[in-house]
Each structure stands twice: as structure tokens, then as C-alpha cells.
Amino acid sequence: MAKCASCKAEIDHLIFEEVRTYHGSVELSGSKLTSDIDHVDVEAHYSCPECDDELAVEESVAVSILKGEHNGQA
Ligand SMILES: [Zn+2]
């Protein structure tokens, strides 16, 4: 069984949040803006459903936590 490293609760799922930030340039095309996306930053957060502490920022770590193989340090 997976355990939260912060509150020691037994957990069978994590809370997932992903933030994507798009970077690029915009220019005027007639009266509208057209954007050219240069790159996208993706930030993932996996948190404990009991105490809300963030336990992982990588999917592979989240998998390990849920398998009970990881102590939960991000
Ligand atoms: Zn917890």
C-alpha cells in the first residue's frame, strides 16, 4: 500500500495538477493577433489527497509512490 511521506496516511491515489505555460510571439495580422508558439513549459504536481503536500513533480515518481516503492520525497 502506498503511504504519504508527510502525513503517513495510506493513499491509493494522488491529486494531479498540470500547468502549461506557452511562450512565443504575437504580431498583428490585419486587426487580429496571430501567435507563434516557441515552446511550452509543463509543470506537473502530484499531491497527497489527505494532507495536500506535494509529493512528486514527475510522473515516474508518482508511479513509484502509488506502487509503494518510493518514500515520497519529490
Ligand atoms: Zn499526506
N, CA, C, O and the ligand as a Tripos MOL2 file, in Angstrom:
@<TRIPOS>MOLECULE
protein
  297   295    75     0     0
PROTEIN
NO_CHARGES

@<TRIPOS>ATOM
      1 N           0.8470   -1.2000    0.0000 N.3       1 MET1
      2 CA          0.0000    0.0000    0.0000 C.3       1 MET1
      3 C           0.8820    1.2490    0.0000 C.2       1 MET1
      4 O           1.9110    1.2970    0.6730 O.2       1 MET1
      5 N           0.4680    2.2360   -0.7510 N.am      2 ALA2
      6 CA          1.2310    3.4780   -0.8110 C.3       2 ALA2
      7 C           1.0100    4.3010    0.4600 C.2       2 ALA2
      8 O          -0.0790    4.3120    1.0320 O.2       2 ALA2
      9 N           2.0630    4.9840    0.8820 N.am      3 LYS3
     10 CA          1.9910    5.8210    2.0750 C.3       3 LYS3
     11 C           2.4940    7.2170    1.7480 C.2       3 LYS3
     12 O           3.4660    7.3820    1.0100 O.2       3 LYS3
     13 N           1.8300    8.2090    2.2960 N.am      4 CYS4
     14 CA          2.2980    9.5810    2.1440 C.3       4 CYS4
     15 C           3.4970    9.8010    3.0620 C.2       4 CYS4
     16 O           3.4510    9.4650    4.2460 O.2       4 CYS4
     17 N           4.5740   10.3690    2.5080 N.am      5 ALA5
     18 CA          5.7840   10.6130    3.3030 C.3       5 ALA5
     19 C           5.5730   11.7200    4.3330 C.2       5 ALA5
     20 O           6.2880   11.7790    5.3330 O.2       5 ALA5
     21 N           4.5960   12.5990    4.0980 N.am      6 SER6
     22 CA          4.3760   13.7210    5.0190 C.3       6 SER6
     23 C           3.4750   13.3510    6.1830 C.2       6 SER6
     24 O           3.8430   13.5320    7.3430 O.2       6 SER6
     25 N           2.2750   12.8250    5.8680 N.am      7 CYS7
     26 CA          1.3000   12.5870    6.9400 C.3       7 CYS7
     27 C           1.1480   11.1120    7.2730 C.2       7 CYS7
     28 O           0.4110   10.7530    8.1910 O.2       7 CYS7
     29 N           1.8540   10.2380    6.5170 N.am      8 LYS8
     30 CA          1.8560    8.7890    6.7610 C.3       8 LYS8
     31 C           0.5160    8.1200    6.4830 C.2       8 LYS8
     32 O           0.3310    6.9500    6.8180 O.2       8 LYS8
     33 N          -0.4130    8.8410    5.8800 N.am      9 ALA9
     34 CA         -1.6970    8.2250    5.5460 C.3       9 ALA9
     35 C          -1.5000    7.2020    4.4340 C.2       9 ALA9
     36 O          -0.6260    7.3590    3.5820 O.2       9 ALA9
     37 N          -2.3110    6.1640    4.4480 N.am     10 GLU10
     38 CA         -2.2990    5.2240    3.3410 C.3      10 GLU10
     39 C          -3.1270    5.8150    2.2210 C.2      10 GLU10
     40 O          -4.2730    6.2180    2.4250 O.2      10 GLU10
     41 N          -2.5450    5.8650    1.0420 N.am     11 ILE11
     42 CA         -3.2300    6.5140   -0.0720 C.3      11 ILE11
     43 C          -3.2780    5.5780   -1.2790 C.2      11 ILE11
     44 O          -2.3420    4.8170   -1.5240 O.2      11 ILE11
     45 N          -4.3640    5.6430   -2.0170 N.am     12 ASP12
     46 CA         -4.4720    4.8240   -3.2210 C.3      12 ASP12
     47 C          -4.5470    5.6930   -4.4780 C.2      12 ASP12
     48 O          -4.7000    5.1810   -5.5870 O.2      12 ASP12
     49 N          -4.4380    7.0030   -4.2950 N.am     13 HIS13
     50 CA         -4.4090    7.9020   -5.4540 C.3      13 HIS13
     51 C          -3.7140    9.2020   -5.0330 C.2      13 HIS13
     52 O          -3.5080    9.4600   -3.8470 O.2      13 HIS13
     53 N          -3.3670    9.9980   -6.0200 N.am     14 LEU14
     54 CA         -2.7630   11.3080   -5.7700 C.3      14 LEU14
     55 C          -3.6280   12.3700   -6.4380 C.2      14 LEU14
     56 O          -4.3960   12.0730   -7.3530 O.2      14 LEU14
     57 N          -3.4980   13.5970   -5.9770 N.am     15 ILE15
     58 CA         -4.1570   14.7180   -6.6420 C.3      15 ILE15
     59 C          -3.2010   15.2600   -7.7080 C.2      15 ILE15
     60 O          -2.0300   15.5220   -7.4340 O.2      15 ILE15
     61 N          -3.7150   15.4180   -8.9060 N.am     16 PHE16
     62 CA         -2.8770   15.7870  -10.0280 C.3      16 PHE16
     63 C          -3.2420   17.1810  -10.5410 C.2      16 PHE16
     64 O          -4.4160   17.5100  -10.7160 O.2      16 PHE16
     65 N          -2.2160   17.9830  -10.7750 N.am     17 GLU17
     66 CA         -2.4270   19.3020  -11.3560 C.3      17 GLU17
     67 C          -1.3130   19.5550  -12.3600 C.2      17 GLU17
     68 O          -0.1410   19.3160  -12.0700 O.2      17 GLU17
     69 N          -1.6760   20.0340  -13.5280 N.am     18 GLU18
     70 CA         -0.6710   20.3160  -14.5480 C.3      18 GLU18
     71 C          -0.8690   21.7260  -15.0690 C.2      18 GLU18
     72 O          -1.9830   22.1190  -15.4130 O.2      18 GLU18
     73 N           0.2090   22.4790  -15.1270 N.am     19 VAL19
     74 CA          0.1680   23.8510  -15.6120 C.3      19 VAL19
     75 C           1.0320   23.9360  -16.8640 C.2      19 VAL19
     76 O           2.2080   23.5760  -16.8430 O.2      19 VAL19
     77 N           0.4400   24.4160  -17.9530 N.am     20 ARG20
     78 CA          1.2040   24.6010  -19.1930 C.3      20 ARG20
     79 C           1.3540   26.0860  -19.4650 C.2      20 ARG20
     80 O           0.3670   26.8220  -19.4890 O.2      20 ARG20
     81 N           2.5760   26.5230  -19.6680 N.am     21 THR21
     82 CA          2.8450   27.9150  -19.9950 C.3      21 THR21
     83 C           3.3660   27.9850  -21.4220 C.2      21 THR21
     84 O           4.3810   27.3760  -21.7600 O.2      21 THR21
     85 N           2.6560   28.7390  -22.2520 N.am     22 TYR22
     86 CA          3.0330   28.8730  -23.6500 C.3      22 TYR22
     87 C           3.8630   30.1350  -23.8370 C.2      22 TYR22
     88 O           3.4810   31.2150  -23.3870 O.2      22 TYR22
     89 N           5.0020   29.9850  -24.5060 N.am     23 HIS23
     90 CA          5.8720   31.1170  -24.7770 C.3      23 HIS23
     91 C           5.9560   31.3200  -26.2890 C.2      23 HIS23
     92 O           6.0340   30.3570  -27.0510 O.2      23 HIS23
     93 N           5.9400   32.5570  -26.7030 N.am     24 GLY24
     94 CA          6.0730   32.8180  -28.1310 C.3      24 GLY24
     95 C           5.9260   34.2880  -28.4220 C.2      24 GLY24
     96 O           6.0790   35.1290  -27.5360 O.2      24 GLY24
     97 N           5.6310   34.5940  -29.6650 N.am     25 SER25
     98 CA          5.4680   35.9840  -30.0510 C.3      25 SER25
     99 C           4.1010   36.1490  -30.7150 C.2      25 SER25
    100 O           3.5490   35.2100  -31.2880 O.2      25 SER25
    101 N           3.5750   37.3690  -30.6200 N.am     26 VAL26
    102 CA          2.3330   37.6820  -31.3140 C.3      26 VAL26
    103 C           2.5840   38.8750  -32.2250 C.2      26 VAL26
    104 O           3.3510   39.7810  -31.8990 O.2      26 VAL26
    105 N           1.9320   38.8520  -33.3500 N.am     27 GLU27
    106 CA          2.0370   40.0210  -34.2200 C.3      27 GLU27
    107 C           0.6700   40.3230  -34.8110 C.2      27 GLU27
    108 O          -0.2270   39.4800  -34.8390 O.2      27 GLU27
    109 N           0.5480   41.5330  -35.2730 N.am     28 LEU28
    110 CA         -0.7180   41.9870  -35.8060 C.3      28 LEU28
    111 C          -0.8540   41.5160  -37.2560 C.2      28 LEU28
    112 O           0.0260   41.7170  -38.0920 O.2      28 LEU28
    113 N          -1.9950   40.8820  -37.5090 N.am     29 SER29
    114 CA         -2.2670   40.4370  -38.8710 C.3      29 SER29
    115 C          -3.6380   41.0030  -39.2250 C.2      29 SER29
    116 O          -4.6610   40.4230  -38.8600 O.2      29 SER29
    117 N          -3.6660   42.1290  -39.9310 N.am     30 GLY30
    118 CA         -4.9130   42.8610  -40.1150 C.3      30 GLY30
    119 C          -5.2880   43.4750  -38.7900 C.2      30 GLY30
    120 O          -4.5230   44.2720  -38.2470 O.2      30 GLY30
    121 N          -6.4670   43.1200  -38.2410 N.am     31 SER31
    122 CA         -6.8590   43.6560  -36.9390 C.3      31 SER31
    123 C          -6.7910   42.5830  -35.8640 C.2      31 SER31
    124 O          -7.2510   42.8030  -34.7440 O.2      31 SER31
    125 N          -6.2250   41.4270  -36.1860 N.am     32 LYS32
    126 CA         -6.1360   40.3380  -35.2110 C.3      32 LYS32
    127 C          -4.6880   40.0110  -34.9090 C.2      32 LYS32
    128 O          -3.7820   40.3040  -35.6880 O.2      32 LYS32
    129 N          -4.5000   39.3910  -33.7470 N.am     33 LEU33
    130 CA         -3.1670   38.9460  -33.3860 C.3      33 LEU33
    131 C          -2.9790   37.5000  -33.8500 C.2      33 LEU33
    132 O          -3.8610   36.6610  -33.6720 O.2      33 LEU33
    133 N          -1.8650   37.2340  -34.4240 N.am     34 THR34
    134 CA         -1.5080   35.8390  -34.6840 C.3      34 THR34
    135 C          -0.3190   35.5030  -33.7960 C.2      34 THR34
    136 O           0.5960   36.3090  -33.6270 O.2      34 THR34
    137 N          -0.3480   34.3110  -33.2350 N.am     35 SER35
    138 CA          0.7140   33.9430  -32.3140 C.3      35 SER35
    139 C           1.5480   32.8150  -32.8950 C.2      35 SER35
    140 O           1.0760   31.9570  -33.6400 O.2      35 SER35
    141 N           2.7850   32.8670  -32.5170 N.am     36 ASP36
    142 CA          3.7400   31.8680  -32.9460 C.3      36 ASP36
    143 C           4.3320   31.2790  -31.6700 C.2      36 ASP36
    144 O           5.1250   31.9260  -30.9860 O.2      36 ASP36
    145 N           3.9410   30.0540  -31.3600 N.am     37 ILE37
    146 CA          4.3840   29.4600  -30.0950 C.3      37 ILE37
    147 C           5.7740   28.8680  -30.2480 C.2      37 ILE37
    148 O           6.0400   28.0390  -31.1190 O.2      37 ILE37
    149 N           6.6350   29.3230  -29.3780 N.am     38 ASP38
    150 CA          8.0290   28.9410  -29.4350 C.3      38 ASP38
    151 C           8.2800   27.6520  -28.6480 C.2      38 ASP38
    152 O           8.8290   26.6800  -29.1680 O.2      38 ASP38
    153 N           7.8660   27.6760  -27.3950 N.am     39 HIS39
    154 CA          7.9660   26.4490  -26.6070 C.3      39 HIS39
    155 C           6.9340   26.4630  -25.4840 C.2      39 HIS39
    156 O           6.3690   27.5030  -25.1470 O.2      39 HIS39
    157 N           6.7080   25.2980  -24.9220 N.am     40 VAL40
    158 CA          5.7060   25.1260  -23.8750 C.3      40 VAL40
    159 C           6.3850   24.5420  -22.6450 C.2      40 VAL40
    160 O           7.0560   23.5130  -22.7230 O.2      40 VAL40
    161 N           6.2060   25.2050  -21.5150 N.am     41 ASP41
    162 CA          6.6960   24.6480  -20.2550 C.3      41 ASP41
    163 C           5.5560   23.8900  -19.5850 C.2      41 ASP41
    164 O           4.4400   24.3990  -19.4730 O.2      41 ASP41
    165 N           5.8410   22.6910  -19.1480 N.am     42 VAL42
    166 CA          4.8290   21.8970  -18.4660 C.3      42 VAL42
    167 C           5.2950   21.6500  -17.0400 C.2      42 VAL42
    168 O           6.3950   21.1500  -16.8040 O.2      42 VAL42
    169 N           4.4340   22.0090  -16.0970 N.am     43 GLU43
    170 CA          4.7310   21.7650  -14.6830 C.3      43 GLU43
    171 C           3.6650   20.8500  -14.1400 C.2      43 GLU43
    172 O           2.4810   21.1900  -14.1420 O.2      43 GLU43
    173 N           4.0770   19.6950  -13.6770 N.am     44 ALA44
    174 CA          3.1090   18.7600  -13.0970 C.3      44 ALA44
    175 C           3.3160   18.6980  -11.5880 C.2      44 ALA44
    176 O           4.4380   18.7840  -11.0900 O.2      44 ALA44
    177 N           2.2140   18.5490  -10.8820 N.am     45 HIS45
    178 CA          2.2650   18.4500   -9.4230 C.3      45 HIS45
    179 C           1.3950   17.2900   -8.9770 C.2      45 HIS45
    180 O           0.2320   17.1870   -9.3680 O.2      45 HIS45
    181 N           1.9620   16.4220   -8.1620 N.am     46 TYR46
    182 CA          1.2150   15.2830   -7.6130 C.3      46 TYR46
    183 C           1.1970   15.4450   -6.0990 C.2      46 TYR46
    184 O           2.2450   15.4650   -5.4520 O.2      46 TYR46
    185 N           0.0000   15.5580   -5.5450 N.am     47 SER47
    186 CA         -0.1150   15.8380   -4.1190 C.3      47 SER47
    187 C          -0.9010   14.7590   -3.3940 C.2      47 SER47
    188 O          -1.6730   14.0060   -3.9880 O.2      47 SER47
    189 N          -0.6750   14.7120   -2.0770 N.am     48 CYS48
    190 CA         -1.3860   13.7730   -1.2150 C.3      48 CYS48
    191 C          -2.8450   14.2130   -1.0650 C.2      48 CYS48
    192 O          -3.1080   15.3860   -0.8010 O.2      48 CYS48
    193 N          -3.8000   13.2850   -1.2300 N.am     49 PRO49
    194 CA         -5.2120   13.6410   -1.0630 C.3      49 PRO49
    195 C          -5.5960   13.9110    0.3940 C.2      49 PRO49
    196 O          -6.6500   14.4910    0.6550 O.2      49 PRO49
    197 N          -4.7500   13.4960    1.3450 N.am     50 GLU50
    198 CA         -5.0610   13.6880    2.7590 C.3      50 GLU50
    199 C          -4.5140   15.0020    3.3030 C.2      50 GLU50
    200 O          -5.2380   15.7570    3.9510 O.2      50 GLU50
    201 N          -3.2340   15.2760    3.0410 N.am     51 CYS51
    202 CA         -2.6070   16.4580    3.6580 C.3      51 CYS51
    203 C          -2.2690   17.5550    2.6470 C.2      51 CYS51
    204 O          -1.8230   18.6370    3.0290 O.2      51 CYS51
    205 N          -2.4840   17.2740    1.3530 N.am     52 ASP52
    206 CA         -2.2460   18.2910    0.3160 C.3      52 ASP52
    207 C          -0.7760   18.5770    0.0300 C.2      52 ASP52
    208 O          -0.4750   19.4110   -0.8240 O.2      52 ASP52
    209 N           0.1360   17.9170    0.7110 N.am     53 ASP53
    210 CA          1.5480   18.1600    0.4420 C.3      53 ASP53
    211 C           1.9190   17.6300   -0.9450 C.2      53 ASP53
    212 O           1.4520   16.5740   -1.3730 O.2      53 ASP53
    213 N           2.7670   18.3900   -1.6300 N.am     54 GLU54
    214 CA          3.2320   17.9360   -2.9370 C.3      54 GLU54
    215 C           4.2370   16.8050   -2.7320 C.2      54 GLU54
    216 O           5.2180   16.9580   -2.0040 O.2      54 GLU54
    217 N           3.9830   15.6710   -3.3800 N.am     55 LEU55
    218 CA          4.8440   14.5010   -3.1980 C.3      55 LEU55
    219 C           5.7380   14.2320   -4.3960 C.2      55 LEU55
    220 O           6.7780   13.5880   -4.2590 O.2      55 LEU55
    221 N           5.3440   14.7190   -5.5740 N.am     56 ALA56
    222 CA          6.1440   14.4490   -6.7660 C.3      56 ALA56
    223 C           5.8810   15.5040   -7.8200 C.2      56 ALA56
    224 O           4.8180   16.1230   -7.8570 O.2      56 ALA56
    225 N           6.8740   15.6960   -8.6770 N.am     57 VAL57
    226 CA          6.6770   16.5680   -9.8350 C.3      57 VAL57
    227 C           6.9160   15.7890  -11.1280 C.2      57 VAL57
    228 O           6.7740   16.3310  -12.2240 O.2      57 VAL57
    229 N           7.2780   14.5210  -10.9890 N.am     58 GLU58
    230 CA          7.4940   13.6830  -12.1580 C.3      58 GLU58
    231 C           6.5650   12.4870  -12.1040 C.2      58 GLU58
    232 O           6.3020   11.9200  -11.0430 O.2      58 GLU58
    233 N           6.0740   12.1180  -13.2870 N.am     59 GLU59
    234 CA          5.1380   11.0030  -13.3600 C.3      59 GLU59
    235 C           5.7680    9.7060  -12.8470 C.2      59 GLU59
    236 O           5.1100    8.9050  -12.1830 O.2      59 GLU59
    237 N           7.0680    9.5100  -13.1680 N.am     60 SER60
    238 CA          7.7160    8.2620  -12.7530 C.3      60 SER60
    239 C           7.7620    8.1500  -11.2310 C.2      60 SER60
    240 O           7.6380    7.0570  -10.6780 O.2      60 SER60
    241 N           7.9430    9.2980  -10.5540 N.am     61 VAL61
    242 CA          7.9590    9.2990   -9.0900 C.3      61 VAL61
    243 C           6.5620    9.0310   -8.5500 C.2      61 VAL61
    244 O           6.3920    8.2990   -7.5750 O.2      61 VAL61
    245 N           5.5570    9.6360   -9.1950 N.am     62 ALA62
    246 CA          4.1740    9.4040   -8.7750 C.3      62 ALA62
    247 C           3.8270    7.9240   -8.8740 C.2      62 ALA62
    248 O           3.1630    7.3750   -7.9950 O.2      62 ALA62
    249 N           4.2790    7.2840   -9.9450 N.am     63 VAL63
    250 CA          4.0310    5.8470  -10.1200 C.3      63 VAL63
    251 C           4.6870    5.0620   -8.9900 C.2      63 VAL63
    252 O           4.0810    4.1540   -8.4220 O.2      63 VAL63
    253 N           5.9410    5.4210   -8.6660 N.am     64 SER64
    254 CA          6.6550    4.7280   -7.5920 C.3      64 SER64
    255 C           5.9420    4.8760   -6.2570 C.2      64 SER64
    256 O           5.8470    3.9230   -5.4840 O.2      64 SER64
    257 N           5.4410    6.0780   -5.9920 N.am     65 ILE65
    258 CA          4.7330    6.3230   -4.7310 C.3      65 ILE65
    259 C           3.5070    5.4190   -4.6380 C.2      65 ILE65
    260 O           3.2700    4.7790   -3.6130 O.2      65 ILE65
    261 N           2.7380    5.3750   -5.7130 N.am     66 LEU66
    262 CA          1.4980    4.6000   -5.6890 C.3      66 LEU66
    263 C           1.7680    3.0950   -5.6490 C.2      66 LEU66
    264 O           0.9330    2.3170   -5.1880 O.2      66 LEU66
    265 N           2.9390    2.6990   -6.1360 N.am     67 LYS67
    266 CA          3.3240    1.2910   -6.0360 C.3      67 LYS67
    267 C           3.8590    0.9660   -4.6440 C.2      67 LYS67
    268 O           4.0560   -0.2020   -4.3080 O.2      67 LYS67
    269 N           4.0950    2.0120   -3.8270 N.am     68 GLY68
    270 CA          4.6440    1.7980   -2.5020 C.3      68 GLY68
    271 C           6.1400    1.6180   -2.5120 C.2      68 GLY68
    272 O           6.7160    1.1440   -1.5330 O.2      68 GLY68
    273 N           6.7880    1.9940   -3.6170 N.am     69 GLU69
    274 CA          8.2310    1.7810   -3.7570 C.3      69 GLU69
    275 C           9.0400    3.0290   -3.4060 C.2      69 GLU69
    276 O          10.2690    2.9780   -3.3510 O.2      69 GLU69
    277 N           8.3700    4.1230   -3.1760 N.am     70 HIS70
    278 CA          9.0700    5.3830   -3.0150 C.3      70 HIS70
    279 C           8.6230    6.0320   -1.7160 C.2      70 HIS70
    280 O           7.4670    5.9040   -1.3130 O.2      70 HIS70
    281 N           9.5560    6.7390   -1.0560 N.am     71 ASN71
    282 CA          9.1780    7.3500    0.2170 C.3      71 ASN71
    283 C           8.5080    8.7100    0.0480 C.2      71 ASN71
    284 O           8.1290    9.3430    1.0340 O.2      71 ASN71
    285 N           8.3600    9.1600   -1.1940 N.am     72 GLY72
    286 CA          7.5800   10.3470   -1.4250 C.3      72 GLY72
    287 C           8.3360   11.6410   -1.4840 C.2      72 GLY72
    288 O           7.7220   12.6970   -1.6400 O.2      72 GLY72
    289 N           9.6480   11.6070   -1.3660 N.am     73 GLN73
    290 CA         10.4060   12.8500   -1.4970 C.3      73 GLN73
    291 C          10.4400   13.2510   -2.9580 C.2      73 GLN73
    292 O          10.8460   12.4720   -3.8200 O.2      73 GLN73
    293 N          10.0130   14.4640   -3.2270 N.am     74 ALA74
    294 CA          9.9080   14.9120   -4.6220 C.3      74 ALA74
    295 C          11.2930   15.0750   -5.2330 C.2      74 ALA74
    296 O          11.4130   15.4440   -6.4010 O.2      74 ALA74
    297 ZN         -0.2190   13.2430    3.1780 Zn       75 ZN75
@<TRIPOS>BOND
     1     1     2 1
     2     2     3 1
     3     3     4 2
     4     3     5 am
     5     5     6 1
     6     6     7 1
     7     7     8 2
     8     7     9 am
     9     9    10 1
    10    10    11 1
    11    11    12 2
    12    11    13 am
    13    13    14 1
    14    14    15 1
    15    15    16 2
    16    15    17 am
    17    17    18 1
    18    18    19 1
    19    19    20 2
    20    19    21 am
    21    21    22 1
    22    22    23 1
    23    23    24 2
    24    23    25 am
    25    25    26 1
    26    26    27 1
    27    27    28 2
    28    27    29 am
    29    29    30 1
    30    30    31 1
    31    31    32 2
    32    31    33 am
    33    33    34 1
    34    34    35 1
    35    35    36 2
    36    35    37 am
    37    37    38 1
    38    38    39 1
    39    39    40 2
    40    39    41 am
    41    41    42 1
    42    42    43 1
    43    43    44 2
    44    43    45 am
    45    45    46 1
    46    46    47 1
    47    47    48 2
    48    47    49 am
    49    49    50 1
    50    50    51 1
    51    51    52 2
    52    51    53 am
    53    53    54 1
    54    54    55 1
    55    55    56 2
    56    55    57 am
    57    57    58 1
    58    58    59 1
    59    59    60 2
    60    59    61 am
    61    61    62 1
    62    62    63 1
    63    63    64 2
    64    63    65 am
    65    65    66 1
    66    66    67 1
    67    67    68 2
    68    67    69 am
    69    69    70 1
    70    70    71 1
    71    71    72 2
    72    71    73 am
    73    73    74 1
    74    74    75 1
    75    75    76 2
    76    75    77 am
    77    77    78 1
    78    78    79 1
    79    79    80 2
    80    79    81 am
    81    81    82 1
    82    82    83 1
    83    83    84 2
    84    83    85 am
    85    85    86 1
    86    86    87 1
    87    87    88 2
    88    87    89 am
    89    89    90 1
    90    90    91 1
    91    91    92 2
    92    91    93 am
    93    93    94 1
    94    94    95 1
    95    95    96 2
    96    95    97 am
    97    97    98 1
    98    98    99 1
    99    99   100 2
   100    99   101 am
   101   101   102 1
   102   102   103 1
   103   103   104 2
   104   103   105 am
   105   105   106 1
   106   106   107 1
   107   107   108 2
   108   107   109 am
   109   109   110 1
   110   110   111 1
   111   111   112 2
   112   111   113 am
   113   113   114 1
   114   114   115 1
   115   115   116 2
   116   115   117 am
   117   117   118 1
   118   118   119 1
   119   119   120 2
   120   119   121 am
   121   121   122 1
   122   122   123 1
   123   123   124 2
   124   123   125 am
   125   125   126 1
   126   126   127 1
   127   127   128 2
   128   127   129 am
   129   129   130 1
   130   130   131 1
   131   131   132 2
   132   131   133 am
   133   133   134 1
   134   134   135 1
   135   135   136 2
   136   135   137 am
   137   137   138 1
   138   138   139 1
   139   139   140 2
   140   139   141 am
   141   141   142 1
   142   142   143 1
   143   143   144 2
   144   143   145 am
   145   145   146 1
   146   146   147 1
   147   147   148 2
   148   147   149 am
   149   149   150 1
   150   150   151 1
   151   151   152 2
   152   151   153 am
   153   153   154 1
   154   154   155 1
   155   155   156 2
   156   155   157 am
   157   157   158 1
   158   158   159 1
   159   159   160 2
   160   159   161 am
   161   161   162 1
   162   162   163 1
   163   163   164 2
   164   163   165 am
   165   165   166 1
   166   166   167 1
   167   167   168 2
   168   167   169 am
   169   169   170 1
   170   170   171 1
   171   171   172 2
   172   171   173 am
   173   173   174 1
   174   174   175 1
   175   175   176 2
   176   175   177 am
   177   177   178 1
   178   178   179 1
   179   179   180 2
   180   179   181 am
   181   181   182 1
   182   182   183 1
   183   183   184 2
   184   183   185 am
   185   185   186 1
   186   186   187 1
   187   187   188 2
   188   187   189 am
   189   189   190 1
   190   190   191 1
   191   191   192 2
   192   191   193 am
   193   193   194 1
   194   194   195 1
   195   195   196 2
   196   195   197 am
   197   197   198 1
   198   198   199 1
   199   199   200 2
   200   199   201 am
   201   201   202 1
   202   202   203 1
   203   203   204 2
   204   203   205 am
   205   205   206 1
   206   206   207 1
   207   207   208 2
   208   207   209 am
   209   209   210 1
   210   210   211 1
   211   211   212 2
   212   211   213 am
   213   213   214 1
   214   214   215 1
   215   215   216 2
   216   215   217 am
   217   217   218 1
   218   218   219 1
   219   219   220 2
   220   219   221 am
   221   221   222 1
   222   222   223 1
   223   223   224 2
   224   223   225 am
   225   225   226 1
   226   226   227 1
   227   227   228 2
   228   227   229 am
   229   229   230 1
   230   230   231 1
   231   231   232 2
   232   231   233 am
   233   233   234 1
   234   234   235 1
   235   235   236 2
   236   235   237 am
   237   237   238 1
   238   238   239 1
   239   239   240 2
   240   239   241 am
   241   241   242 1
   242   242   243 1
   243   243   244 2
   244   243   245 am
   245   245   246 1
   246   246   247 1
   247   247   248 2
   248   247   249 am
   249   249   250 1
   250   250   251 1
   251   251   252 2
   252   251   253 am
   253   253   254 1
   254   254   255 1
   255   255   256 2
   256   255   257 am
   257   257   258 1
   258   258   259 1
   259   259   260 2
   260   259   261 am
   261   261   262 1
   262   262   263 1
   263   263   264 2
   264   263   265 am
   265   265   266 1
   266   266   267 1
   267   267   268 2
   268   267   269 am
   269   269   270 1
   270   270   271 1
   271   271   272 2
   272   271   273 am
   273   273   274 1
   274   274   275 1
   275   275   276 2
   276   275   277 am
   277   277   278 1
   278   278   279 1
   279   279   280 2
   280   279   281 am
   281   281   282 1
   282   282   283 1
   283   283   284 2
   284   283   285 am
   285   285   286 1
   286   286   287 1
   287   287   288 2
   288   287   289 am
   289   289   290 1
   290   290   291 1
   291   291   292 2
   292   291   293 am
   293   293   294 1
   294   294   295 1
   295   295   296 2
@<TRIPOS>SUBSTRUCTURE
     1 MET1         2 RESIDUE 1 A MET
     2 ALA2         6 RESIDUE 1 A ALA
     3 LYS3        10 RESIDUE 1 A LYS
     4 CYS4        14 RESIDUE 1 A CYS
     5 ALA5        18 RESIDUE 1 A ALA
     6 SER6        22 RESIDUE 1 A SER
     7 CYS7        26 RESIDUE 1 A CYS
     8 LYS8        30 RESIDUE 1 A LYS
     9 ALA9        34 RESIDUE 1 A ALA
    10 GLU10       38 RESIDUE 1 A GLU
    11 ILE11       42 RESIDUE 1 A ILE
    12 ASP12       46 RESIDUE 1 A ASP
    13 HIS13       50 RESIDUE 1 A HIS
    14 LEU14       54 RESIDUE 1 A LEU
    15 ILE15       58 RESIDUE 1 A ILE
    16 PHE16       62 RESIDUE 1 A PHE
    17 GLU17       66 RESIDUE 1 A GLU
    18 GLU18       70 RESIDUE 1 A GLU
    19 VAL19       74 RESIDUE 1 A VAL
    20 ARG20       78 RESIDUE 1 A ARG
    21 THR21       82 RESIDUE 1 A THR
    22 TYR22       86 RESIDUE 1 A TYR
    23 HIS23       90 RESIDUE 1 A HIS
    24 GLY24       94 RESIDUE 1 A GLY
    25 SER25       98 RESIDUE 1 A SER
    26 VAL26      102 RESIDUE 1 A VAL
    27 GLU27      106 RESIDUE 1 A GLU
    28 LEU28      110 RESIDUE 1 A LEU
    29 SER29      114 RESIDUE 1 A SER
    30 GLY30      118 RESIDUE 1 A GLY
    31 SER31      122 RESIDUE 1 A SER
    32 LYS32      126 RESIDUE 1 A LYS
    33 LEU33      130 RESIDUE 1 A LEU
    34 THR34      134 RESIDUE 1 A THR
    35 SER35      138 RESIDUE 1 A SER
    36 ASP36      142 RESIDUE 1 A ASP
    37 ILE37      146 RESIDUE 1 A ILE
    38 ASP38      150 RESIDUE 1 A ASP
    39 HIS39      154 RESIDUE 1 A HIS
    40 VAL40      158 RESIDUE 1 A VAL
    41 ASP41      162 RESIDUE 1 A ASP
    42 VAL42      166 RESIDUE 1 A VAL
    43 GLU43      170 RESIDUE 1 A GLU
    44 ALA44      174 RESIDUE 1 A ALA
    45 HIS45      178 RESIDUE 1 A HIS
    46 TYR46      182 RESIDUE 1 A TYR
    47 SER47      186 RESIDUE 1 A SER
    48 CYS48      190 RESIDUE 1 A CYS
    49 PRO49      194 RESIDUE 1 A PRO
    50 GLU50      198 RESIDUE 1 A GLU
    51 CYS51      202 RESIDUE 1 A CYS
    52 ASP52      206 RESIDUE 1 A ASP
    53 ASP53      210 RESIDUE 1 A ASP
    54 GLU54      214 RESIDUE 1 A GLU
    55 LEU55      218 RESIDUE 1 A LEU
    56 ALA56      222 RESIDUE 1 A ALA
    57 VAL57      226 RESIDUE 1 A VAL
    58 GLU58      230 RESIDUE 1 A GLU
    59 GLU59      234 RESIDUE 1 A GLU
    60 SER60      238 RESIDUE 1 A SER
    61 VAL61      242 RESIDUE 1 A VAL
    62 ALA62      246 RESIDUE 1 A ALA
    63 VAL63      250 RESIDUE 1 A VAL
    64 SER64      254 RESIDUE 1 A SER
    65 ILE65      258 RESIDUE 1 A ILE
    66 LEU66      262 RESIDUE 1 A LEU
    67 LYS67      266 RESIDUE 1 A LYS
    68 GLY68      270 RESIDUE 1 A GLY
    69 GLU69      274 RESIDUE 1 A GLU
    70 HIS70      278 RESIDUE 1 A HIS
    71 ASN71      282 RESIDUE 1 A ASN
    72 GLY72      286 RESIDUE 1 A GLY
    73 GLN73      290 RESIDUE 1 A GLN
    74 ALA74      294 RESIDUE 1 A ALA
    75 ZN75       297 GROUP 0 **** ****
